[in-house]
Amino acid sequence: MTIRESVAEPEDGSPSPSVGAVASTHRSQWRLAGGALGLAGLVLAVATIGPLYQTGSAVWASLADTAWAGTPPASLPIGACINLGNHFETPLGGEHPGKRLDAGDMANIRAAGFNTVRLPVNWRSQSDPNPPYQIDPQWLARVSDMVDAALANGLNVIIDSHHFFAVNTDPDANTVRLAAIWKQLATHFAQKSPKRVWFELHNEPHDSLTNDNLMKVLGPSLAAIRSVSPTRPVIIGGEHASHVDSLATLELPSDPYVFPTFHYYEPFFFTHQGATWGKGKPPPLGRVYGIPGDAERLVTDTQKVRSYIQRTGKIPFIGETGAYDTAPLPQRVKYVRAVHRAFTPLGVSQCYWGYTNTFPFYDYKAQRWLPGMLGAIGLHDPVPPAVHPTAAAAQ
């Protein structure tokens, strides 16, 4: 989840200049990456990407587990995706005190129409800080149980290293430890199909971890995985908490099984209004979505993604997006619908944050999906958004 400094939002609704994470003083220039595709390039991109996005799982189902049939696709077949946030990635380690994940949650997520879950995990707090940096066996077994439950319910799984703060603040001193953790994970999950289980090396690089030194720091982790699983998909996001602007200078290795990601919480003053965990004063409550500048921001940001696709031939996916539940539910529905409609035509899948313990789509106490949220991202909505939640619960 993105955590930023809070500064005043421009009154004209233009993008906030703050795109850094905690303690970052970076101020983005909000430049347009690369230049315009042009009409011909856009038509070609949509014609090529669209069918892959719609049928990605079927394409991958035809691939052998041990090798690719020809050239790997330009994007992962993520489809509809939800983050299992605030379960295994708490900053101090251990499980979140909210809803405890179980196999029934995986069945619930699959039944709602999702294809993939992103599983953020704090491996740092659950591993020995000294060589060989062994992961706590009980912790690994607990996470593995949830990976198995997801797979048993037909879900793909992104295993993400989350809240390894020292990799951001002192990258060189923590490169070896991160690689050792990924070597253990690669070995542990070696028998899981690379079509279904994917690794994300490090959540939201920021502070001292920039695009300039990104692969110097993450390269050993990639090499550790490749020593065990030559074709397992590996996901890497760029600087400034994987902000969309990071794509402009994100250079990934020539490994065809490495895939790019970015996070999308724009406008931050809407998505994080009232959020108290960031640095500085929380963005004030009451910011609505759809003020002047919001639609234009989406146009600008989708162009940045088009430019990256044109430059690299890779289609990134949104690893996190959503709005904090301090915003009224109809506003959250409006926001996720806008993001879905803007990025889906580019073949850019979205992993929404989150399932139930944070930025929720699902109310685990009432045991129902929040009205309108599933429909906003193209899934079947069991409760029409026009029905008031109280009335829906009584039906």
CORLINPE-V918231 format. One record per pair of residues at least 12 apart in sequence whose C-alpha atoms are under 7 Angstrom apart, sorted by sequence separation. I is the first residue (numbers start at 1). J is the second residue. D is the distance in Angstrom with one decimal. If there is no record, write none. Layout:
i = {I:I}
j = {J:J}
d = {D:D}
//
This chain:
i = {238:273:361:371:372:5:126:371:372:269:322:371:4:4:5:4:5:270:3:4:244:269:270:371:2:3:243:244:270:57:242:243:244:56:242:243:234:235:236:237:53:233:234:235:236:237:232:233:234:235:236:237:231:235:211:211:93:210:209:318:321:322:89:317:318:319:320:321:322:88:89:90:93:316:317:318:319:320:321:81:84:88:89:92:93:204:205:206:315:317:318:320:80:81:82:83:84:88:198:199:200:201:205:206:325:80:81:82:83:84:85:198:199:200:201:204:205:206:324:79:80:81:82:83:84:198:199:200:205:323:78:79:168:171:194:204:205:322:340:78:117:119:123:168:169:170:171:190:194:204:211:116:117:118:119:120:121:122:157:158:159:160:161:168:169:182:186:190:194:211:333:337:115:116:117:118:119:120:121:122:124:156:157:158:159:160:161:162:168:333:336:337:115:116:117:118:119:120:121:122:156:157:158:159:160:161:162:168:179:183:187:302:336:120:122:158:160:161:175:179:182:183:186:289:103:106:110:160:178:182:186:288:333:102:106:133:298:110:172:179:103:107:171:289:106:133:133:271:272:271:272:274:271:273:262:264:261:262:263:260:261:262:263:264:265:244:259:260:261:262:263:264:265:261:263:248:247:91:89:89:65:65:65:60:67:24:72:75:21:20:34:33:21:20:21:19:20:19:2:74:75:74:75:74:75:15:22:22:99:98:9:113:83:85:37:80:81:82:83:85:37:79:80:81:82:83:84:85:33:36:78:80:81:82:83:84:86:32:35:82:83:85:86:5:6:34:82:85:4:5:6:33:3:4:5:6:6:6:13:13:14:13:53:50:50:49:50:49:46:46:1}
j = {250:285:373:383:384:18:139:384:385:283:336:385:19:20:21:21:22:287:21:22:262:287:288:389:21:22:262:263:289:77:262:263:264:77:263:264:257:258:259:260:77:257:258:259:260:261:257:258:259:260:261:262:257:261:238:239:122:239:239:348:351:352:120:348:349:350:351:352:353:120:121:122:125:348:349:350:351:352:353:114:117:121:122:125:126:237:238:239:348:350:351:353:114:115:116:117:118:122:232:233:234:235:239:240:359:115:116:117:118:119:120:233:234:235:236:239:240:241:359:115:116:117:118:119:120:234:235:236:241:359:115:116:205:208:231:241:242:359:377:116:155:157:161:206:207:208:209:228:232:242:249:155:156:157:158:159:160:161:196:197:198:199:200:207:208:221:225:229:233:250:372:376:155:156:157:158:159:160:161:162:164:196:197:198:199:200:201:202:208:373:376:377:156:157:158:159:160:161:162:163:197:198:199:200:201:202:203:209:220:224:228:343:377:162:164:200:202:203:217:221:224:225:228:331:146:149:153:203:221:225:229:331:376:146:150:177:342:155:217:224:149:153:217:335:153:180:181:322:323:323:324:326:324:326:316:318:316:317:318:316:317:318:319:320:321:301:316:317:318:319:320:321:322:319:321:308:308:163:162:163:193:194:195:195:231:207:256:259:206:206:248:248:240:240:241:240:241:243:241:313:314:314:315:315:316:267:278:279:357:357:269:379:351:353:306:349:350:351:352:354:307:349:350:351:352:353:354:355:304:307:349:351:352:353:354:355:357:304:307:354:355:357:358:278:279:307:355:358:278:279:280:307:278:279:280:281:282:283:291:292:293:293:347:345:346:346:347:347:345:346:320}
d = {6.0:5.1:6.3:5.1:6.2:7.0:6.8:5.9:4.3:5.5:6.3:4.7:6.9:5.7:6.6:4.3:6.0:5.4:5.2:5.1:5.7:6.8:6.4:6.9:6.7:5.8:5.8:6.5:6.5:5.2:4.7:5.5:6.7:4.4:5.5:6.6:6.3:5.8:6.4:5.8:6.7:4.8:4.8:4.8:5.2:4.8:6.6:5.8:6.2:5.8:6.0:5.6:6.0:6.7:5.9:5.5:6.3:4.7:6.7:6.9:6.6:5.7:5.6:4.9:6.1:6.3:5.3:5.0:5.3:6.4:4.3:6.6:5.0:6.2:5.0:4.6:5.0:5.5:5.6:5.6:6.7:4.8:4.3:6.5:6.5:6.5:6.1:5.3:6.6:6.0:5.9:5.6:4.8:6.0:6.7:5.7:6.1:6.2:6.4:6.5:5.7:6.4:5.0:4.7:5.4:5.3:4.6:5.1:4.7:5.3:6.4:5.2:4.9:4.4:6.2:6.9:6.2:5.3:4.7:5.7:6.4:5.4:6.3:6.2:6.8:6.0:6.1:6.1:5.1:6.0:6.5:6.8:6.1:6.9:6.8:3.8:6.4:6.8:5.7:5.8:6.7:6.9:6.4:5.6:6.0:6.8:6.4:7.0:4.7:5.0:6.8:5.0:6.3:5.9:5.8:6.3:5.9:6.1:6.2:6.0:6.2:6.1:6.5:5.5:5.4:5.9:5.4:6.6:6.5:5.9:6.0:4.5:5.2:4.4:5.1:4.5:5.1:4.7:5.4:5.0:5.7:4.6:4.9:4.8:5.0:4.6:5.9:6.3:5.4:5.4:6.3:5.8:6.3:5.8:6.3:6.3:5.9:6.1:5.3:5.8:6.0:6.2:5.7:6.0:6.4:5.0:5.2:5.0:5.6:5.0:6.3:6.6:6.8:5.5:6.8:6.7:6.6:6.0:5.4:3.9:6.6:5.7:6.3:6.3:6.8:6.4:6.5:6.8:6.5:6.4:6.9:6.8:6.1:6.8:5.3:6.4:6.8:6.7:6.7:6.2:5.2:5.8:6.3:6.5:6.5:6.5:6.7:6.6:6.5:4.1:5.6:6.4:5.6:6.7:6.9:6.6:4.8:6.5:5.3:4.7:4.9:5.1:5.4:6.2:5.5:7.0:6.7:6.8:5.8:6.0:4.9:4.9:6.5:6.0:6.2:6.6:6.2:5.9:5.9:6.7:5.8:6.3:6.7:6.5:6.8:5.5:6.5:6.8:6.1:7.0:6.9:5.0:6.2:4.9:6.0:6.3:6.6:6.9:6.3:6.6:6.3:4.9:5.1:5.7:6.7:6.8:6.7:5.8:6.4:6.1:6.8:6.1:6.1:6.6:6.9:6.9:6.2:4.9:5.8:5.5:6.5:5.8:6.7:4.3:4.7:5.0:6.0:6.7:5.1:6.8:6.2:6.9:6.3:6.3:4.7:5.5:5.7:6.0:6.5:5.9:5.9:6.7:6.2:6.4:6.6:5.4:6.1:6.3:5.7:4.9:5.5:6.0:5.1:6.2:5.8:5.8:6.2:6.3:6.8:5.8:5.5:5.0:5.0:6.4:6.8:6.5:5.5:5.3:6.7:5.9:7.0}
//
